[in-house]
Amino acid sequence: MGSGSRIVFPCRAFSLAFLVPSFTSSTQLSLKSFLAHTSLPPTAFSFLRMASSSSSSLTNGNDINPSNDVAAPSPPSASSAIDFLTLCHRLKTTKRAGWVRRDVQNPESIADHMYRMGLMALIASDIPGIDQDKCVKMAIVHDIAEAIVGDITPSDGISKAEKSRREREALDHMCKLLGGGSRAKEIEELWMEYEENTSSEAKIVKDFDKVEMILQALEYENEQGVDLDEFFQSTAGKFQTEVGKAWASEIASRRKQR
C-alpha cells in the first residue's frame, strides 16, 4: 500500500484507523471500487475523496516548491583536486616527531595516525546527539595543516598560539589550492571546530587523538622494548568523554598485564 493520509473515524466502541493509499493510475484498487465495498459512515466518503485528491496532487509534484531544494556541494576541479592531494602526500611521508625523538624504529606517519583515528570514530558506539560522520571527517582532517608546517610538538619550544597561527595559515593555503568552494569550507570548519574544542564531536575526536597515541606507544613498547611512559603520563586525567576514558583505561590495563 502506498503512503497517504491517516484518517480516523470514531465509532461507538472504537476508532477505525487506516491509511488511505495514493490513488494513482498504477494503483490496482480504484477509489470507486474501494468505496463500493467499504461500510463507512457517509461523511467518510468525502474525506476519502479529499485524501485521494491531495495524494494525487503530491504525486504529480504540484505541491513541491523548487526553492526548498538544497544545492549540492560544488566539487573542486580535477586540477585543484590533484594539486591538493599531491600536497597531502606529505602527510603519508612525514613521520610523527614524538616517535622520531625517542628513536622509535619505523615510526608512523601523520596519515597513519589520522587514519586509525578515523576508524575509532567509525566503530565507536552511537552516542545520542553526536554526529558520527562528522567525527570521522574531523579525525581525517584535524592534522591536515601538518602537510605544510610539519608535526610541531611541545619539545619544539613553539607556543600554542604560534603553532595555531602557522597551522591556520597553512590551512588557508590548502583550501585555496583546493579551489575554495563548499568542500574547502567544510574542511576549514571541521579543522576550526576541532582546534577550538567547541563541540561534543570535537571533544570526542580530541580524546581519540590521545587514545591513538597511547595505543601506538603501547605497541612500540611491546614490539621494540622501549620505554614510552612519558606519553601515558602526558595524557593522564585529560580525557573529556566516557568513550575516551573507557578506551584509555583498557589500554592502561593491558600495559600493566605485560
One Martini backbone bead per residue (centre of mass of N, CA, C, O) as a GRO file, in nm:
protein
  258
    1MET     BB    1   0.097   0.035   0.022
    2GLY     BB    2   0.071   0.348   0.001
    3SER     BB    3   0.115   0.649   0.095
    4GLY     BB    4  -0.077   0.868   0.325
    5SER     BB    5  -0.358   0.952   0.483
    6ARG     BB    6  -0.469   0.981   0.813
    7ILE     BB    7  -0.780   0.829   0.923
    8VAL     BB    8  -1.036   0.894   1.175
    9PHE     BB    9  -1.322   0.701   1.287
   10PRO     BB   10  -1.568   0.725   1.501
   11CYS     BB   11  -1.703   0.501   1.732
   12ARG     BB   12  -1.855   0.367   1.993
   13ALA     BB   13  -1.606   0.147   2.071
   14PHE     BB   14  -1.421   0.269   1.834
   15SER     BB   15  -1.142   0.331   1.618
   16LEU     BB   16  -1.096   0.384   1.278
   17ALA     BB   17  -0.779   0.302   1.128
   18PHE     BB   18  -0.623   0.423   0.822
   19LEU     BB   19  -0.465   0.405   0.510
   20VAL     BB   20  -0.456   0.608   0.240
   21PRO     BB   21  -0.399   0.561  -0.068
   22SER     BB   22  -0.236   0.625  -0.362
   23PHE     BB   23  -0.432   0.733  -0.642
   24THR     BB   24  -0.314   0.609  -0.911
   25SER     BB   25  -0.293   0.467  -1.223
   26SER     BB   26  -0.131   0.208  -1.084
   27THR     BB   27  -0.360   0.145  -0.906
   28GLN     BB   28  -0.564  -0.127  -0.848
   29LEU     BB   29  -0.730   0.036  -0.645
   30SER     BB   30  -1.013   0.196  -0.665
   31LEU     BB   31  -1.213   0.427  -0.531
   32LYS     BB   32  -1.483   0.311  -0.619
   33SER     BB   33  -1.442   0.015  -0.516
   34PHE     BB   34  -1.371   0.086  -0.228
   35LEU     BB   35  -1.648   0.220  -0.156
   36ALA     BB   36  -1.835  -0.023  -0.242
   37HIS     BB   37  -1.672  -0.225  -0.010
   38THR     BB   38  -1.738  -0.005   0.220
   39SER     BB   39  -1.833   0.041   0.566
   40LEU     BB   40  -1.920   0.374   0.602
   41PRO     BB   41  -1.970   0.665   0.675
   42PRO     BB   42  -2.078   0.917   0.477
   43THR     BB   43  -1.849   1.123   0.567
   44ALA     BB   44  -1.602   0.952   0.465
   45PHE     BB   45  -1.607   0.995   0.153
   46SER     BB   46  -1.504   1.288   0.145
   47PHE     BB   47  -1.231   1.228   0.276
   48LEU     BB   48  -1.127   1.030   0.063
   49ARG     BB   49  -1.138   1.223  -0.178
   50MET     BB   50  -0.945   1.430  -0.056
   51ALA     BB   51  -0.703   1.239  -0.015
   52SER     BB   52  -0.675   1.154  -0.310
   53SER     BB   53  -0.628   1.436  -0.426
   54SER     BB   54  -0.380   1.506  -0.254
   55SER     BB   55  -0.202   1.265  -0.338
   56SER     BB   56  -0.199   1.328  -0.642
   57SER     BB   57  -0.068   1.606  -0.616
   58LEU     BB   58   0.197   1.505  -0.488
   59THR     BB   59   0.275   1.301  -0.710
   60ASN     BB   60   0.284   1.541  -0.937
   61GLY     BB   61   0.432   1.795  -0.784
   62ASN     BB   62   0.245   2.052  -0.707
   63ASP     BB   63   0.371   2.094  -0.390
   64ILE     BB   64   0.651   2.159  -0.496
   65ASN     BB   65   0.931   2.358  -0.389
   66PRO     BB   66   1.219   2.444  -0.545
   67SER     BB   67   1.334   2.649  -0.324
   68ASN     BB   68   1.394   2.398  -0.110
   69ASP     BB   69   1.630   2.313  -0.244
   70VAL     BB   70   1.948   2.174  -0.207
   71ALA     BB   71   2.250   2.245  -0.282
   72ALA     BB   72   2.510   2.106  -0.413
   73PRO     BB   73   2.817   2.045  -0.373
   74SER     BB   74   3.109   2.183  -0.489
   75PRO     BB   75   3.342   2.060  -0.679
   76PRO     BB   76   3.645   2.025  -0.763
   77SER     BB   77   3.869   2.036  -0.974
   78ALA     BB   78   4.095   1.829  -1.104
   79SER     BB   79   4.339   2.012  -1.058
   80SER     BB   80   4.284   2.087  -0.759
   81ALA     BB   81   4.269   1.801  -0.645
   82ILE     BB   82   4.560   1.708  -0.723
   83ASP     BB   83   4.712   1.930  -0.578
   84PHE     BB   84   4.606   1.863  -0.296
   85LEU     BB   85   4.688   1.558  -0.285
   86THR     BB   86   4.990   1.604  -0.328
   87LEU     BB   87   5.031   1.757  -0.064
   88CYS     BB   88   4.912   1.520   0.121
   89HIS     BB   89   5.154   1.324   0.087
   90ARG     BB   90   5.315   1.432   0.335
   91LEU     BB   91   5.145   1.273   0.547
   92LYS     BB   92   5.278   0.991   0.458
   93THR     BB   93   5.602   1.089   0.504
   94THR     BB   94   5.558   1.216   0.781
   95LYS     BB   95   5.682   1.183   1.082
   96ARG     BB   96   5.634   1.146   1.405
   97ALA     BB   97   5.818   1.330   1.624
   98GLY     BB   98   5.805   1.176   1.897
   99TRP     BB   99   5.930   0.909   1.786
  100VAL     BB  100   6.191   1.016   1.670
  101ARG     BB  101   6.306   1.127   1.947
  102ARG     BB  102   6.283   0.808   2.063
  103ASP     BB  103   6.396   0.604   1.848
  104VAL     BB  104   6.186   0.490   1.671
  105GLN     BB  105   6.116   0.239   1.462
  106ASN     BB  106   5.931   0.298   1.209
  107PRO     BB  107   5.744   0.536   1.222
  108GLU     BB  108   5.472   0.693   1.203
  109SER     BB  109   5.252   0.879   1.037
  110ILE     BB  110   5.020   1.115   1.012
  111ALA     BB  111   4.822   0.940   0.845
  112ASP     BB  112   4.817   0.698   1.031
  113HIS     BB  113   4.691   0.844   1.271
  114MET     BB  114   4.428   0.947   1.129
  115TYR     BB  115   4.315   0.678   1.034
  116ARG     BB  116   4.266   0.546   1.317
  117MET     BB  117   4.081   0.768   1.413
  118GLY     BB  118   3.862   0.716   1.203
  119LEU     BB  119   3.800   0.429   1.308
  120MET     BB  120   3.714   0.510   1.587
  121ALA     BB  121   3.469   0.681   1.495
  122LEU     BB  122   3.328   0.441   1.345
  123ILE     BB  123   3.317   0.219   1.604
  124ALA     BB  124   3.178   0.378   1.789
  125SER     BB  125   2.936   0.424   1.981
  126ASP     BB  126   2.642   0.545   1.998
  127ILE     BB  127   2.565   0.895   2.058
  128PRO     BB  128   2.363   1.108   2.168
  129GLY     BB  129   2.403   1.393   1.955
  130ILE     BB  130   2.612   1.248   1.764
  131ASP     BB  131   2.813   1.297   1.476
  132GLN     BB  132   2.980   1.050   1.329
  133ASP     BB  133   3.063   1.158   1.051
  134LYS     BB  134   3.201   1.409   1.164
  135CYS     BB  135   3.420   1.260   1.322
  136VAL     BB  136   3.558   1.129   1.083
  137LYS     BB  137   3.630   1.389   0.933
  138MET     BB  138   3.788   1.526   1.163
  139ALA     BB  139   4.010   1.308   1.189
  140ILE     BB  140   4.117   1.348   0.872
  141VAL     BB  141   4.181   1.687   0.929
  142HIS     BB  142   4.323   1.787   1.201
  143ASP     BB  143   4.639   1.748   1.058
  144ILE     BB  144   4.659   1.876   0.764
  145ALA     BB  145   4.864   2.123   0.805
  146GLU     BB  146   5.124   1.930   0.834
  147ALA     BB  147   5.199   1.929   0.531
  148ILE     BB  148   5.358   2.210   0.592
  149VAL     BB  149   5.457   2.239   0.914
  150GLY     BB  150   5.434   1.987   1.054
  151ASP     BB  151   5.524   1.825   1.363
  152ILE     BB  152   5.436   2.001   1.633
  153THR     BB  153   5.592   2.016   1.948
  154PRO     BB  154   5.673   2.097   2.270
  155SER     BB  155   5.990   2.055   2.206
  156ASP     BB  156   6.008   2.317   2.006
  157GLY     BB  157   5.920   2.592   2.160
  158ILE     BB  158   5.621   2.645   2.067
  159SER     BB  159   5.355   2.808   2.088
  160LYS     BB  160   5.021   2.767   2.062
  161ALA     BB  161   4.965   3.026   1.904
  162GLU     BB  162   5.181   2.983   1.682
  163LYS     BB  163   5.090   2.708   1.588
  164SER     BB  164   4.805   2.799   1.504
  165ARG     BB  165   4.891   3.013   1.300
  166ARG     BB  166   5.045   2.829   1.105
  167GLU     BB  167   4.812   2.629   1.050
  168ARG     BB  168   4.608   2.835   0.942
  169GLU     BB  169   4.778   2.929   0.705
  170ALA     BB  170   4.800   2.650   0.574
  171LEU     BB  171   4.498   2.599   0.541
  172ASP     BB  172   4.437   2.834   0.354
  173HIS     BB  173   4.618   2.734   0.127
  174MET     BB  174   4.474   2.459   0.081
  175CYS     BB  175   4.191   2.575   0.015
  176LYS     BB  176   4.287   2.732  -0.234
  177LEU     BB  177   4.403   2.488  -0.386
  178LEU     BB  178   4.107   2.355  -0.398
  179GLY     BB  179   3.919   2.625  -0.486
  180GLY     BB  180   3.734   2.626  -0.276
  181GLY     BB  181   3.432   2.607  -0.162
  182SER     BB  182   3.255   2.367   0.012
  183ARG     BB  183   3.488   2.172   0.077
  184ALA     BB  184   3.686   2.376   0.196
  185LYS     BB  185   3.492   2.480   0.413
  186GLU     BB  186   3.457   2.214   0.565
  187ILE     BB  187   3.750   2.176   0.646
  188GLU     BB  188   3.778   2.441   0.801
  189GLU     BB  189   3.547   2.392   1.008
  190LEU     BB  190   3.656   2.129   1.129
  191TRP     BB  191   3.928   2.239   1.222
  192MET     BB  192   3.820   2.467   1.406
  193GLU     BB  193   3.646   2.293   1.593
  194TYR     BB  194   3.882   2.130   1.699
  195GLU     BB  195   4.074   2.357   1.793
  196GLU     BB  196   3.836   2.488   1.990
  197ASN     BB  197   3.655   2.278   2.134
  198THR     BB  198   3.315   2.339   2.068
  199SER     BB  199   3.229   2.029   2.066
  200SER     BB  200   3.144   1.706   2.109
  201GLU     BB  201   3.304   1.602   1.866
  202ALA     BB  202   3.575   1.734   1.942
  203LYS     BB  203   3.612   1.587   2.213
  204ILE     BB  204   3.624   1.303   2.099
  205VAL     BB  205   3.862   1.348   1.898
  206LYS     BB  206   4.063   1.436   2.111
  207ASP     BB  207   4.061   1.162   2.251
  208PHE     BB  208   4.153   0.994   2.006
  209ASP     BB  209   4.429   1.124   1.985
  210LYS     BB  210   4.528   1.004   2.259
  211VAL     BB  211   4.456   0.707   2.223
  212GLU     BB  212   4.631   0.655   1.974
  213MET     BB  213   4.902   0.725   2.108
  214ILE     BB  214   4.899   0.509   2.344
  215LEU     BB  215   4.862   0.267   2.163
  216GLN     BB  216   5.123   0.310   2.004
  217ALA     BB  217   5.311   0.301   2.247
  218LEU     BB  218   5.246   0.012   2.331
  219GLU     BB  219   5.337  -0.120   2.066
  220TYR     BB  220   5.634  -0.025   2.083
  221GLU     BB  221   5.700  -0.157   2.350
  222ASN     BB  222   5.638  -0.451   2.256
  223GLU     BB  223   5.825  -0.451   1.988
  224GLN     BB  224   6.103  -0.268   2.107
  225GLY     BB  225   6.157  -0.217   2.422
  226VAL     BB  226   6.045   0.058   2.503
  227ASP     BB  227   6.015   0.368   2.692
  228LEU     BB  228   5.679   0.551   2.694
  229ASP     BB  229   5.559   0.689   2.959
  230GLU     BB  230   5.525   0.996   2.889
  231PHE     BB  231   5.263   0.956   2.715
  232PHE     BB  232   5.085   0.866   2.951
  233GLN     BB  233   5.133   1.110   3.140
  234SER     BB  234   5.031   1.340   2.935
  235THR     BB  235   4.714   1.207   2.944
  236ALA     BB  236   4.646   1.205   3.227
  237GLY     BB  237   4.325   1.329   3.300
  238LYS     BB  238   4.237   1.443   2.979
  239PHE     BB  239   3.970   1.312   2.944
  240GLN     BB  240   3.626   1.405   2.831
  241THR     BB  241   3.511   1.115   2.774
  242GLU     BB  242   3.383   0.805   2.811
  243VAL     BB  243   3.522   0.665   2.572
  244GLY     BB  244   3.805   0.769   2.633
  245LYS     BB  245   3.831   0.652   2.919
  246ALA     BB  246   3.777   0.353   2.850
  247TRP     BB  247   4.008   0.311   2.642
  248ALA     BB  248   4.242   0.406   2.822
  249SER     BB  249   4.197   0.194   3.044
  250GLU     BB  250   4.246  -0.054   2.866
  251ILE     BB  251   4.537   0.014   2.791
  252ALA     BB  252   4.651   0.030   3.080
  253SER     BB  253   4.578  -0.262   3.156
  254ARG     BB  254   4.755  -0.402   2.937
  255ARG     BB  255   5.024  -0.281   3.032
  256LYS     BB  256   5.026  -0.420   3.319
  257GLN     BB  257   5.007  -0.729   3.190
  258ARG     BB  258   5.302  -0.774   3.061
   0.00000   0.00000   0.00000
